[in-house]
Amino acid sequence: MSKFVASILLATICLTARAGLPEPDVLVVEHGRQVVINVPQTRLFLYQDGKLVKSWPVAVGKMLTGTPTGSFDITGIYHDPTWHVPKSIQAEMRAQGKPVLTAVPPGDDNPLGKVFIRFGEPGLGLGMHGTNAPGSVPGFRSHGCVRLKNPDALDLAGLVSVGDAVTVAYQAILLNQDPAGNLWLTAYRNPYGHDDVSMPWLAQVLLKWQRDHKVAIFGQRVDESLHLRNGKPVCLTCQGSAPDYRNVGLTVYRWLSNPPDSTLPGDSSASQGRPPASESLPPQI
């Protein structure tokens, strides 16, 4: 395959992956692969050379066993894994009167599904993996790991390698632009109850965008989206009826990784996935 054909194919894949899908504002590497997981969005994104090529729904940690944000690397890929049950989950089994399992062999009953892609040091117990409960994806169901449906997990495992970057972000408000230059806002609920460091300067960002582009933003649409937090992209600048977001190619608008004013409150490190020093790490699954 020629480089020209390969570039056309990659561009087509990128446009298909992006249609109707709002991206989080996480800076990705220009060369190589990077996995980005946005917890409130329950979505995993795969980038190649800075371009979005695939995305899948995921289940992440419950509120009490939240998936930690941070910057990691893939440290292992294991097909047909055995699940070594963490002590904390054994205690849950005991408390619920269930048989206490120490290990689950490969097979249809294995909560890791068909493949386990470890990220971070082994002691963290974190991974992206398949599941024996596909109905739990997407959602907030795990003890900290990132679940995919088995076909998606196998697809991901075939596209990544040990050493690839993984960023887990927590962004409940996303801003994106479409090819026509319109600005879109997508708001998700805040499942872990974190302080949203983006809210103090959202209004300032929108006013600056409006001033720079000389296009009016409909404030009522902003208010409604933030009130509903239903995860549906809303066009803030479309005149009349907005196009169906599912048919629109959305690209990220940099406002968290590149805030408009260095004096803005909050710490943009949250958008890059760097964990606070006091954050505790949950067990896997």
C-alpha positions in Angstrom: 0.0 0.0 0.0 1.4 3.4 -1.0 1.8 6.2 1.6 -0.8 8.2 -0.4 -3.4 5.5 -0.2 -2.6 4.8 3.5 -3.0 8.5 4.3 -6.4 8.6 2.5 -7.5 5.5 4.3 -6.4 6.9 7.7 -8.3 10.2 7.0 -11.4 8.2 6.1 -11.2 6.2 9.3 -10.7 9.3 11.3 -13.8 11.0 9.9 -15.9 7.9 10.5 -14.6 7.6 14.1 -15.3 11.2 14.8 -18.9 11.4 13.4 -21.3 12.4 16.2 -18.7 11.7 18.9 -17.5 14.6 21.1 -13.8 14.3 22.1 -12.3 15.2 25.4 -9.7 17.9 25.6 -6.6 15.7 26.2 -3.3 16.4 24.4 -2.2 13.3 22.5 1.2 12.4 21.2 2.0 13.4 17.6 3.7 10.1 16.9 2.6 6.7 18.0 -0.5 5.4 19.7 -2.4 6.7 22.7 -5.4 5.4 24.5 -7.6 8.1 26.2 -10.4 7.2 28.6 -12.9 9.9 29.7 -14.6 8.6 32.9 -17.8 10.7 32.9 -18.3 9.9 29.2 -17.8 6.1 29.7 -15.8 6.2 26.5 -12.4 5.0 25.3 -10.6 6.7 22.4 -7.7 5.3 20.4 -5.4 7.8 18.6 -2.7 7.0 16.1 -0.2 9.8 15.3 -2.5 12.3 17.0 -5.5 11.3 14.9 -8.6 9.6 16.3 -9.0 6.2 14.6 -11.4 4.2 16.9 -13.6 4.6 19.9 -15.6 2.2 22.1 -18.1 2.4 25.0 -16.7 1.2 28.3 -17.7 0.6 31.9 -15.6 2.3 34.5 -15.4 2.2 38.3 -18.3 2.8 40.6 -18.3 5.9 42.8 -16.7 4.0 45.8 -14.2 2.3 43.6 -13.6 4.9 41.0 -11.2 4.5 38.1 -8.2 6.7 38.9 -7.1 9.4 36.5 -3.5 9.5 35.5 -0.9 9.0 32.8 0.1 5.4 32.3 1.6 3.0 29.8 0.4 -0.4 28.6 2.5 -3.0 30.6 1.0 -6.3 29.4 -1.5 -7.9 27.1 -2.9 -11.3 28.1 -5.3 -13.4 26.1 -7.7 -15.9 27.9 -6.5 -14.6 31.3 -7.0 -16.2 34.7 -8.6 -13.8 37.1 -6.8 -13.8 40.4 -9.5 -12.4 42.7 -8.3 -9.4 44.8 -8.6 -9.8 48.6 -11.1 -6.9 48.7 -13.4 -8.6 46.3 -13.0 -11.9 48.2 -14.2 -10.0 51.3 -17.2 -8.7 49.4 -18.1 -12.2 48.3 -17.8 -13.4 51.9 -20.0 -10.5 53.2 -22.7 -11.2 50.6 -22.8 -14.9 51.5 -21.4 -15.9 48.1 -18.7 -18.7 47.6 -15.3 -17.1 48.0 -13.2 -17.5 44.9 -9.5 -17.0 44.7 -9.1 -17.5 41.0 -11.3 -17.9 38.0 -9.9 -19.8 35.0 -10.4 -18.7 31.4 -13.9 -19.3 30.0 -17.4 -17.9 29.7 -17.6 -17.2 33.5 -14.4 -15.2 33.7 -15.1 -11.5 34.5 -12.0 -10.5 32.5 -13.5 -11.9 29.3 -11.2 -12.8 26.4 -8.3 -10.4 27.0 -6.7 -8.3 29.7 -4.7 -5.2 28.7 -2.8 -4.1 31.8 -1.9 -0.4 32.2 0.3 1.0 35.0 2.4 -1.1 37.4 1.1 -4.6 38.1 0.6 -3.7 41.8 -2.1 -1.2 40.8 -4.3 -4.0 39.4 -5.6 -1.8 36.5 -6.5 -2.9 33.1 -8.8 -2.7 30.1 -10.5 -6.0 29.5 -13.5 -7.9 28.2 -16.4 -9.1 30.4 -18.8 -11.9 31.0 -21.5 -9.3 31.6 -21.8 -7.3 28.3 -25.0 -5.6 29.5 -22.8 -3.7 32.1 -21.2 -1.7 29.2 -21.4 1.3 29.2 -21.8 2.3 32.8 -20.2 2.7 36.2 -20.0 -0.8 37.4 -16.4 -1.9 38.0 -13.9 -1.9 40.9 -11.7 0.4 39.0 -10.8 -1.4 35.8 -12.1 -0.4 32.3 -14.5 -3.0 30.8 -15.2 -3.4 27.1 -17.5 -5.9 25.4 -15.4 -8.9 24.3 -15.3 -8.1 20.6 -14.2 -4.5 21.3 -11.6 -5.7 23.8 -10.1 -8.1 21.3 -10.2 -5.3 18.6 -8.3 -3.0 21.0 -5.8 -5.6 21.9 -5.0 -6.2 18.3 -4.3 -2.5 17.7 -2.1 -1.6 20.8 1.2 -2.7 22.1 3.1 -2.8 25.4 4.5 0.7 25.9 1.7 2.6 24.3 0.5 5.6 26.4 -2.8 5.5 28.3 -4.5 8.7 29.7 -7.5 8.5 32.1 -9.2 11.9 32.2 -12.2 13.2 34.1 -14.0 15.7 31.9 -17.8 16.2 32.3 -18.1 19.2 30.0 -16.8 19.0 26.4 -16.5 21.6 23.7 -16.2 20.7 20.1 -16.4 22.3 16.7 -17.9 21.0 13.4 -16.6 21.5 9.9 -18.9 24.5 9.4 -17.2 26.2 12.4 -20.1 25.9 14.8 -19.4 25.3 18.5 -21.0 22.3 20.3 -21.3 21.6 24.0 -21.7 18.2 25.6 -22.4 17.9 29.3 -22.3 14.6 31.3 -23.3 14.0 34.9 -20.6 14.1 37.5 -20.6 10.4 38.7 -17.8 10.8 41.3 -19.0 14.2 42.6 -15.7 15.8 41.9 -15.3 19.6 42.0 -15.5 20.6 38.3 -12.5 22.9 37.8 -13.8 23.8 34.3 -17.0 25.5 35.5 -15.3 28.7 36.8 -14.1 29.7 33.4 -16.6 28.1 31.0 -18.5 31.4 30.6 -15.3 33.3 29.9 -14.3 30.7 27.3 -17.7 31.0 25.6 -17.6 34.8 25.6 -14.1 34.8 24.1 -15.1 32.3 21.4 -18.1 34.5 20.6 -15.9 37.6 20.4 -13.2 35.9 18.3 -15.5 34.3 15.8 -18.1 37.2 15.8 -20.9 34.5 16.0 -23.6 34.6 18.6 -23.9 31.8 21.2 -27.4 30.9 22.3 -27.1 31.1 26.1 -30.3 29.2 26.7 -28.8 26.2 25.0 -25.9 26.3 27.3 -28.1 26.5 30.4 -30.3 23.6 29.1 -27.4 21.4 28.3 -25.8 22.0 31.7 -29.1 21.3 33.4 -29.9 18.1 31.6 -26.3 16.6 31.4 -27.6 13.9 29.1 -24.4 13.4 27.1 -26.0 14.7 23.9 -24.0 17.3 21.9 -25.9 20.7 21.6 -25.0 23.2 18.9 -24.6 26.5 20.6 -24.3 28.6 17.4 -26.5 26.9 14.8 -29.1 29.2 13.4 -32.6 27.5 13.3 -32.7 23.7 13.6 -29.3 22.2 14.3 -28.2 19.1 12.3 -28.4 15.7 13.9 -25.2 15.5 15.9 -24.8 11.8 15.0 -24.0 12.9 11.4 -21.6 15.7 12.3 -17.9 15.4 12.5 -16.8 16.9 15.8 -13.3 18.0 16.6 -12.0 19.0 20.0 -11.9 22.7 20.9 -8.9 23.3 23.1 -10.1 25.1 26.3 -8.9 22.9 29.1 -5.4 22.0 27.8 -5.0 25.5 26.6 -7.1 27.9 28.7 -7.6 31.4 27.4 -6.0 33.1 30.4 -3.2 31.8 32.6 -4.8 33.5 35.7 -8.0 31.3 35.4 -8.9 29.4 38.5 -8.3 25.6 38.7 -5.6 23.3 37.5 -5.6 22.2 33.9 -3.6 19.1 35.0 -6.9 17.4 35.6 -7.6 17.5 31.8 -4.3 15.8 31.2 -5.1 12.9 33.6 -2.4 13.6 36.2 -3.7 12.3 39.5 -3.8 14.3 42.7 -1.2 13.1 45.2 -3.9 11.9 47.7 -5.8 9.8 45.2 -6.3 6.2 46.3 -6.1 3.3 43.8 -8.9 0.7 43.6 -8.6 -3.0 43.0 -9.2 -4.4 39.6 -12.4 -5.5 37.7 
